[in-house]
Amino acid sequence: MMIKTDNLLINVDYGLTNGRVIHNCSILCRDKRIYAIGGASSFREAVYKHCLDLKDCYAVPGFLDGHIYGFGKISLLDTTHINALGVMARELPAHGVSSFLATLQSTNRPKLIEALKRTSDHILNQDGGAEALGIHLVGPFINPELNGLVRDEGIRPYTKEELEKIIEAAQGTLKVMTLAPEVEGAEEIIEILTQHGIQASLGHSSADEKQVQSAMKVGARNVTHLYNCMKPLHQREMGLSSTALVDENLTCELIFDGYHIHPQMLDLACRAKGGDRIAAVSSANQGTGLPDGKYKFDDNEYIIENQHLLLPDGTIAGSMLTLEQAWQNVINFTHMHPKEAIACFTSTPSTSLGLSDRGQLSPGLKADIAIFNKDHELQATLINGDIAYIKNQDNLRKIND
């Protein structure tokens, strides 16, 4: 439940943003924006109505998850739920997420068009919770041999007619489309997407270096979940994963769960790319947040074992990661200092999407803020200066007029 807190002063030990540490940090939020930020002594005479005091804690910009399919039995492809997106939006602040891209896996044409229309309707009329910035569509123009969880019915050869229908059905909300650069017509796909202000992200691919470079020449600048659903690194051949690691113009999604990707491979990517070219994503689906056990989603059987979602034969069936856990993992798995790593969750995905109103703790930007304790456990999430999640309301005080 959102707690309205106009004129809110936040006091924490320090803030992390844009490669900086702000010690003894206070943040004043007014009119949905960060009004001022600095040392606590600067705010002794400030006028505010609410105060959030969190000792032994630190503040960061709210997280942006650019790749998430569902949460807690809810899938964005689920036609039986009236507003799956609204449920997700209300759940995500409890994991530090203030904005996200509603992600759809391609399916058969009628169902895909219906899902795009339904999801875009909800995005255009959303009310509360984490902000849905638009849609990320995975497929249908991907390599069928590296389909991941995209079923055969969701993979098709490119036609301009279908791409135009996809764009139309999304009603201006399609922000990212994942495609394989080796599919026939890939360059035309990227050109059309770019003309509509849609990011082309390369993934589910066996492309070689030449095919990746050709895609980049016409506008591709992003890579979908690096390492996963692409040819592995090879010492004598450059493919999508190796090209992505060495090309400074490509921004790469990474699933920081230590399960899809070995922790040291995550660190390798961080050393190669740095925080300003890595966007942490959950790639979470409808199993996320559920206890271990047997489940049935979309008429298919699944097993959650040790908090990993599996098919009955043991095949990985998707991620159950939250960005709160991913933040803890990037600190534990990689060499990056938190002041650098925070960009992966905030400024890098914001910049990749062309958003200049969020992603940093800076005056004038949206008051989207996540607050963690010294053990990197989430304590509160603010969206537009209002409290969307708080672990302990005793830390919030209303100041007498």
Summary of the structure (lengths in Angstrom):
residues: 401
radius of gyration: 20.8
end to end distance: 24.8
largest distance: 69.9
contacts: 1455
relative contact order: 0.18
helix: 29%
strand: 31%
